[in-house]
Amino acid sequence: MQTKTALPILFIVMFLVMVGFGIIIPVLPFYAEEMGANSTELGFLMSVYSLMQFIFAPIWGQVSDRIGRKPVMMIGIAGLALSFFIQAMSTELWMLFAARIIGGILSSANMPTAMAYVADITTEENRGKGMGMVGAATGLGFVFGPAIGGIFSKINLNMPFYLASASSLITVFLVLILLKESKQRNDSQQTRRTSIWKSFHAANSILFFVQLFISLSLAGLEATFAYFANKKAGLDSTQLGYIFMIMGLGSAFVQGGLVGKLTKRFGENAVIFGGMIVSAIGFGLILLVHSFMTAAIFLTIFGLGNGVIRPSVSSLLTKLSDSNHGSSTGLLSSFDSLGRIIGPTLGGWLYLQWASLPYLSGIIITAAAFVLFLVYRPKLNKSRLPNES
């Protein structure tokens, strides 16, 4: 399948996936609160989803190496549809937890498989552009998803979950009809069972830890920003939906239009460094939020920096991997999920101590990731994973 044809189709698919996911973001804190959840319990609700992704993403990555990307992606998206539907029907907090567990197990197939798909169909020169397009689809999903969720939450808080379920179900059929398999049959047949941790090469392990730190800081923000913005600026779920929409638009712009050009000109290392610097600045600015406008601007600045890191890390990792991209990207998604396991619970606890603490800690964690990457980056230039085929 030609890259020029495959990438736009994958872009549409991931865009629709993230629209469905984004719809519930501004609503879930208030939906859970109606069922008696406090900020710490909301953190657990988000963390349990990520725990399932941490466990199952590498497994799905390996499965996609063996049976192909398309069927695994369909399973993942169908899992989202089921999870959203159960959440819409929930009347007790335990039902929300059950739905999040199911969604985490099945939807953990989506991102590693999409990244492996890009690695299958792109050259190393265009890898950053391809990963950036997946990131842009995610960003645009956050443009429309949270806005839709915020608007329809005015009808009732169940409605956004029904919409998210329907969107995901439609996407499953689009994948079935439009998306061609990227992994050749002979490649799948030759893929052996290998340890999930084989991609965790000594020198390249730094990339997994960078992703862990970045996702940890981001997850703490996501778990608490609704409360923080409401406290500091009196913002409601509809306004939060628009704010996430603006942030997503900015993130999509840099990922879809700039990541490929920046990585070609400066390399992934420089882009990762720049993204971390901008993210830290964004965390600091968020502390100064006092209105809808400042919340939108400061969160967008953070999103611009944070948005370029994941595509660049993914691109660099797959360049250092000879084959079995699903295993590598699955393990990367697992580290991303580990950050999302710890981040919401830590962020919720820090928020209870002092509302500004999640964002101060975000600056510290991002700075730690910067120093870690700075110290160990030279090893990446000498590294290449052993042949995994």
C-alpha positions in Angstrom: 0.0 0.0 0.0 1.4 3.3 -1.0 2.2 5.8 1.7 0.4 8.6 -0.1 -2.8 6.6 0.1 -2.4 4.9 3.4 -1.4 7.9 5.6 -4.6 10.0 4.8 -6.8 7.0 5.6 -5.0 6.3 8.8 -5.2 10.0 9.7 -9.0 9.9 9.3 -9.3 6.7 11.3 -7.2 8.0 14.2 -9.0 11.4 14.1 -12.3 9.6 14.5 -10.9 7.5 17.3 -9.7 10.6 19.2 -13.0 12.5 18.6 -14.7 9.7 20.4 -12.1 9.7 23.2 -12.1 13.5 23.4 -15.8 13.8 23.7 -15.8 12.5 27.3 -12.7 14.5 28.6 -14.5 17.6 29.8 -17.4 15.6 31.1 -15.9 12.7 32.9 -14.8 14.7 36.1 -18.4 16.0 36.6 -20.0 12.7 35.6 -17.9 10.9 38.2 -18.6 13.6 40.7 -22.3 13.1 40.3 -21.7 9.5 41.4 -19.9 10.6 44.5 -16.3 10.6 43.3 -13.8 13.1 44.8 -10.6 14.2 43.0 -8.6 11.3 44.4 -11.2 8.8 43.2 -11.3 10.5 39.8 -7.5 10.0 39.7 -8.0 6.2 40.4 -10.7 6.1 37.7 -8.3 7.5 35.2 -5.4 5.4 36.5 -7.2 2.0 36.2 -7.7 2.6 32.5 -4.0 3.3 32.1 -3.1 0.3 34.2 -4.9 -1.9 31.7 -3.1 -0.2 28.8 0.2 -0.6 30.6 -0.3 -4.3 30.8 -1.9 -5.0 27.5 -0.3 -2.5 25.0 2.9 -4.5 24.5 0.9 -7.7 24.1 -1.3 -6.1 21.4 1.8 -4.8 19.7 3.2 -8.3 19.5 -0.1 -9.7 18.3 -0.1 -7.1 15.5 3.4 -8.2 14.5 2.0 -11.8 14.1 -1.5 -11.4 12.6 -1.3 -7.9 11.1 -2.2 -4.3 12.1 -5.8 -4.1 10.7 -7.5 -6.8 12.8 -5.8 -5.6 16.0 -6.9 -2.0 15.3 -10.5 -3.1 14.8 -10.5 -4.9 18.1 -9.1 -1.8 19.8 -11.7 0.6 18.4 -14.5 -1.8 19.1 -13.3 -1.9 22.7 -13.7 1.8 22.9 -17.2 1.7 21.6 -18.2 -0.9 24.2 -16.5 1.0 27.0 -18.2 4.3 26.2 -21.6 2.6 26.0 -21.2 1.0 29.4 -20.2 4.3 30.8 -23.2 5.9 29.4 -25.4 3.3 31.1 -23.6 3.6 34.4 -25.6 4.6 37.5 -22.9 3.7 40.1 -19.2 4.5 40.4 -18.2 0.9 40.3 -19.9 0.6 36.9 -17.6 3.4 35.6 -14.6 1.6 36.9 -15.7 -1.7 35.2 -16.2 0.2 31.9 -12.8 1.9 32.1 -11.1 -1.5 32.8 -12.7 -3.1 29.7 -11.9 0.0 27.6 -8.3 0.0 28.8 -7.7 -3.7 28.0 -9.1 -3.5 24.4 -8.3 0.1 23.4 -4.6 -0.3 24.3 -4.3 -1.9 20.9 -4.9 1.4 19.1 -1.9 3.6 19.5 0.9 1.1 19.2 -0.7 -0.5 16.2 -1.2 2.9 14.5 2.5 3.8 15.1 3.6 0.4 13.9 1.5 0.9 10.8 3.3 4.2 10.1 6.6 2.5 10.6 5.6 -0.2 8.1 4.7 2.2 5.3 7.3 5.0 5.7 11.0 5.4 5.0 13.3 6.6 7.8 13.4 10.0 6.1 9.7 10.4 6.3 9.1 8.6 9.6 8.8 11.8 11.6 6.2 13.2 9.2 4.2 10.0 9.4 4.3 9.9 13.2 3.4 13.6 13.2 0.3 12.9 11.2 -0.9 10.4 13.8 -0.2 13.0 16.4 -2.1 15.6 14.3 -5.1 13.3 14.1 -5.0 13.1 17.9 -4.7 16.8 18.2 -7.7 17.5 15.8 -9.7 14.8 17.7 -9.1 17.0 20.7 -10.3 20.0 18.7 -13.7 18.6 18.0 -14.2 15.9 20.6 -14.1 18.0 23.8 -16.1 20.8 22.2 -18.8 18.3 21.2 -18.7 16.7 24.6 -19.0 20.1 26.3 -22.0 21.2 24.2 -24.0 17.9 24.5 -23.3 17.7 28.2 -25.9 20.5 28.5 -28.5 18.0 27.5 -27.4 15.5 30.1 -24.0 14.1 31.2 -24.8 10.7 29.6 -25.2 12.0 26.1 -21.5 12.6 25.3 -20.8 8.9 26.1 -23.5 7.7 23.7 -22.0 9.9 21.0 -18.5 8.6 21.7 -19.7 5.0 21.4 -21.4 5.7 18.1 -18.4 7.5 16.7 -16.1 4.5 17.6 -18.6 2.0 16.1 -18.6 3.9 12.8 -14.8 4.0 12.8 -14.6 0.2 13.1 -16.6 -0.1 9.9 -14.4 2.5 8.2 -11.3 0.5 9.1 -12.9 -2.7 7.8 -13.7 -1.1 4.4 -11.0 1.4 3.8 -7.8 0.5 5.6 -5.4 -2.0 3.9 -3.1 -4.2 5.8 0.4 -2.8 6.1 2.3 -5.9 7.2 3.0 -8.3 4.5 1.9 -11.9 5.0 5.4 -13.3 4.7 6.6 -10.8 7.3 3.9 -11.9 9.7 4.7 -15.6 9.1 8.4 -15.0 9.8 7.8 -13.0 13.0 8.8 -15.2 16.0 7.6 -15.0 19.5 10.1 -12.8 21.4 10.2 -11.3 24.8 8.2 -8.1 25.1 11.2 -6.5 26.7 13.6 -7.3 23.8 13.0 -3.8 22.5 14.2 -2.4 25.8 17.8 -2.2 24.6 20.3 -0.8 27.0 21.1 2.4 25.2 17.6 3.0 23.8 15.9 2.5 27.2 16.3 6.3 27.7 13.5 6.9 25.2 11.0 4.8 27.2 11.9 6.7 30.4 11.6 10.1 28.7 8.1 9.1 27.5 7.3 7.9 31.1 8.2 11.3 32.6 6.4 13.3 30.0 3.2 11.3 30.3 3.4 11.4 34.1 3.4 15.2 34.1 0.7 15.4 31.4 -1.6 13.0 33.2 -1.4 15.0 36.4 -2.5 18.1 34.5 -5.4 16.2 32.8 -6.7 14.9 36.1 -6.8 18.2 37.8 -7.2 21.0 35.3 -11.0 20.9 35.3 -11.0 21.6 39.1 -8.1 24.1 38.9 -9.7 26.1 36.1 -13.1 26.1 37.9 -11.5 27.3 41.1 -9.2 29.9 39.6 -11.5 31.2 36.8 -14.9 29.7 37.4 -14.9 27.8 34.2 -17.6 25.1 33.5 -17.6 22.0 31.3 -18.6 23.8 28.2 -15.8 26.4 28.5 -13.3 23.6 29.3 -14.4 21.9 26.1 -13.6 25.0 24.1 -10.2 25.3 25.8 -9.2 21.8 25.0 -10.4 22.4 21.5 -8.1 25.4 21.1 -5.2 23.4 22.6 -5.9 20.5 20.2 -5.9 22.8 17.2 -2.5 24.2 18.1 -1.1 20.7 18.8 -2.5 19.4 15.5 -0.9 22.3 13.6 2.6 21.6 14.9 2.3 17.9 14.6 0.8 17.7 11.2 2.7 20.6 9.6 5.9 21.1 11.5 7.1 17.8 13.1 8.1 16.3 9.8 10.0 19.4 8.7 11.6 20.0 12.0 12.8 16.4 12.4 14.2 16.5 8.8 16.1 19.7 9.4 17.2 19.3 13.1 16.6 15.7 13.9 14.4 14.1 16.5 16.8 14.8 19.4 16.6 18.6 19.0 12.8 18.5 18.6 12.4 16.5 21.8 14.6 19.0 23.7 12.6 21.9 22.3 9.3 20.3 23.2 10.3 19.7 26.8 11.4 23.3 27.2 8.1 24.7 25.9 6.2 22.2 28.0 7.9 23.4 31.2 7.2 27.0 30.3 3.5 26.1 29.7 3.3 24.5 33.2 4.6 27.7 34.7 2.1 29.8 32.8 -0.9 27.7 33.8 -0.3 28.7 37.4 -1.2 32.3 36.3 -4.6 31.3 34.9 -7.4 33.8 35.9 -9.8 33.8 32.9 -11.0 31.8 29.9 -8.5 33.6 27.7 -5.5 33.0 29.8 -6.5 29.3 30.4 -6.8 28.8 26.6 -3.5 30.5 25.8 -1.4 29.0 28.5 -2.8 25.4 28.0 -2.1 25.8 24.3 1.5 26.8 24.9 1.9 23.7 27.0 0.2 21.6 24.3 2.5 22.8 21.6 5.5 21.6 23.5 4.1 18.4 24.7 2.6 17.5 21.4 5.8 17.2 19.4 7.6 14.9 21.9 5.6 11.7 21.4 5.9 11.6 17.6 9.6 12.4 17.8 10.3 9.7 20.4 8.2 7.2 18.3 10.1 8.1 15.1 13.5 7.8 16.8 12.6 4.5 18.4 11.4 2.8 15.2 14.5 4.0 13.4 16.6 2.2 15.9 14.5 -1.0 15.5 15.1 -3.3 12.6 11.7 -5.0 12.6 8.8 -5.9 14.8 7.7 -2.3 15.1 4.6 -3.4 17.0 6.7 -4.8 19.9 8.7 -1.5 20.1 5.7 0.8 19.9 3.7 -1.4 22.2 6.3 -1.2 24.9 6.6 2.6 24.4 2.8 2.8 24.9 3.2 0.7 28.0 5.6 3.3 29.5 3.2 6.1 28.4 0.4 4.3 30.2 2.6 3.8 33.3 2.9 7.6 33.5 -0.9 7.8 33.2 -1.3 5.3 36.0 0.8 7.3 38.5 0.0 10.7 37.2 -3.7 11.1 37.8 -3.5 9.7 41.4 -0.4 11.7 42.2 -2.0 14.8 40.6 -5.2 14.4 42.5 -3.4 14.0 45.8 -1.2 17.0 45.1 -4.2 19.1 44.2 -5.8 18.2 47.6 -2.7 19.5 49.3 -2.4 22.7 47.3 -4.1 23.5 43.9 -0.8 24.6 42.3 1.2 21.6 43.2 0.4 19.4 40.1 1.8 22.1 37.9 4.9 22.9 40.0 5.6 19.1 40.0 5.1 19.1 36.2 7.9 21.6 35.8 10.2 19.5 38.0 9.4 16.2 36.2 9.8 17.8 32.8 13.2 19.2 33.9 14.2 15.8 35.1 13.3 14.3 31.7 15.4 17.0 30.0 18.4 16.3 32.1 18.1 12.5 31.7 17.8 12.8 27.9 20.7 15.3 27.8 23.0 12.9 29.7 22.2 9.7 27.9 21.4 11.0 24.4 25.0 10.4 23.0 24.4 6.6 23.5 21.5 6.7 21.1 23.8 7.8 18.2 25.9 4.6 18.7 22.9 2.3 19.2 21.0 0.0 17.0 18.8 -2.8 18.2 19.8 -6.3 17.3 17.9 -7.9 14.5 14.6 -9.1 15.9 13.3 -11.0 12.9 
